[in-house]
Amino acid sequence: MLLVREALAQGRLEQGVYRRQGDVRISGDSVSTGADGEVVFVVDKDAVLVRRNSGLSILKTGLRIVSGAVLSVFGDGRRQLRTPSANIGIRGTAVYLEVEPSRTYVCTCYGEAVLEPRGDPAARETVRTLHHEQPRYIMAEGAPQMIMRAPVVNHTDAELVFLESLVGREPPFVGKGFKPY
């Protein structure tokens, strides 16, 4: 993600934008979308789809998602995803996040993620998945249970295949007989 930060700082992210529709604002190290906005960008071996009504910042070590929904596929290496209620450490992973005031939805579509509630870091959980097996809600501070099981929502295998294709890869579930979402 350091490359994304450098690209944004130098105004080069536009060269990595694959698709842009509706209200999309890219300024410095921030990307935001309006009610009709969506943007897909690629930098190095990472691809990111930012849905409508979303806001994120590029950090030296990953992404800070302030609001909305983001689907990302990452190449090798460690990244940190931050939301108001969670810190999520990932490695060569695909992740879908929806950020709400009271919780963060996270689906580790495949790969490994360490889910840490900001309100109770000791409630940390590590998930390893092949195909959407362990989506979670990570609750905001003060909730009686900090991490809870969740259903798979609002993202598809077709979107993952699309994002991975932009960086020359296939998701690991392709050709393995998994029922698509």
N, C-alpha and C positions, 0 to 999 in steps of 0.2 A: 504494500500500500504506500510505501515511501515514494514509489514511482508515480502513483496517482497524485500524491501531494505535490511533488515537483511539477507534474504536468499541469495541475490546477494553478499553481503559483506562477507558472510561466505562460498561462493562457493556452496551453496545448491540449487541454482535455477535449476541446471541441473536435480535434482530429481523431480522438478515440470514441466519439459518440457514434454509435451505430444506428440508433433510432431515437427520434425526439418528436413528441407530439404534444400539442396543447401548451399550457403554461409551464415552462421549465426555466428555472433561473440557475445559472452557474456563476458563482462569484467567489474568487479567491479559492478557499478550501471548502466551500459550501455548495451543496446542491439542494434545490427545493423544487417541489412541483405543486401546482394548483389543483383545483377540483377536476380539471380535464387533462392534467399533465401526466406524462410518463416519459422516462428516459432510460436508455440502455447504453452503457459505456463499457469500453474495454481498455485496460491498460496492462501491458505485459501479459501475464498468464491468469489474470483475474477478470471476471465479467460481472457486471452489476445491473440489475433491473430495479429502478426506483419507481414505485407506483404513485398514484394520485395522492394529493394532500400529505406529502412526505417531506421531511427535512433531515439532512445528514451533513456531517462534517467529516473531512478526511483527516485522520490523525497520523502521526508518524508510524504508529504500530497497527493501524486498522481503521475502523469506522466508529463514529458516534452517531447513532440513529436517535434523533430527538422526537420524531413523530412519524406516523405512517407505516408503510410496509416496504420491505426491501428483500429481494431474492438475489443471492450472490453465489458464485462458484469461484473457488480460490485454488490456485496452484500450490505447489509445495511451499512449506514454510509456515511459521506461526503468525497468527493475527489475533487482535483483540477487538471484539465488538462491544460497544458500550451503549446502554440505554439508561433511562432514568431509574429503572428498577433492577438492572442486571449488568454483570460483566461476563462476557462469554469468550473463553479462549478456544481458538480453533486451530486445526492443522489440516491442510489439503482437503477442504471440506466444502460441501454445499449447504447453505443455511437460508431458511426463510424466517424473517422476523416481522412481527406486527407490534408496534409500540402504542400502548394506551396509557392513560394517566395512572391506572391502578395495577397494571401488569404488562409484562412482555410475553408475547407468544413466540416460541422458538421451535422450529422443526429442523433438526439436524438431518437433512435429507439423506446424506450418506457421509461417512467419515466419523471424526471424533470431536467432541466439544466438552469443555468444562463449563458448567452452568453455575454461576455464583450470584445469589441474590445480594444486591447492594445493602439491603436492610439486615442481612444475617449471613455474612460470608461463611460461617461454619456450616450452613445448610448446603454447601457446595455438592454438586453431583456431576459425575462424568458419564456421558452417553457415547456409545459406539454403535453406529447403525450402518446397514447396507441399503435400506430402502424405506425411509420414513417410519421406522418402528417406534420411535420414542419422542414424539412431540411433547412439549411441556409449556405450562404457564409458569412464569417466574413472577411472583407477587411483589408488590411494593412493600416498603417497611410497615410493620404493624399487623400484617396478615397473620392469622393463626397457623397457616401452613405456607411455607415460602415457595416450594416447588410442587406442582401438581401435574398429573397426566393430562393430556389434551388430545383432541382429535386432529387429524390432518385437515387443514383448511386453506382455501384461497391461493393455492399454487399447484402446478401440474408438472408431471414428468416431461410433457412436451416443452414446457418453458425451460426446464433444466437441460434437456437435450439441445435446445436452441442456444442457451448461454454457453454450454460446453463447446458447441460447434464453433462459436465465435473465437475460441482460443485453441482450436485444433484438438479437442479431446472428445471422448464419449463418457457419459456417466457410467460408473461401474455396474449398474443394474441392467444396462442394455444387453440383450441376448441371454440373460440369466433366467428367464421365465417368470419374472415378477409381474404381477398384475399392475398395469399403470394406474396412476392417480390422475 
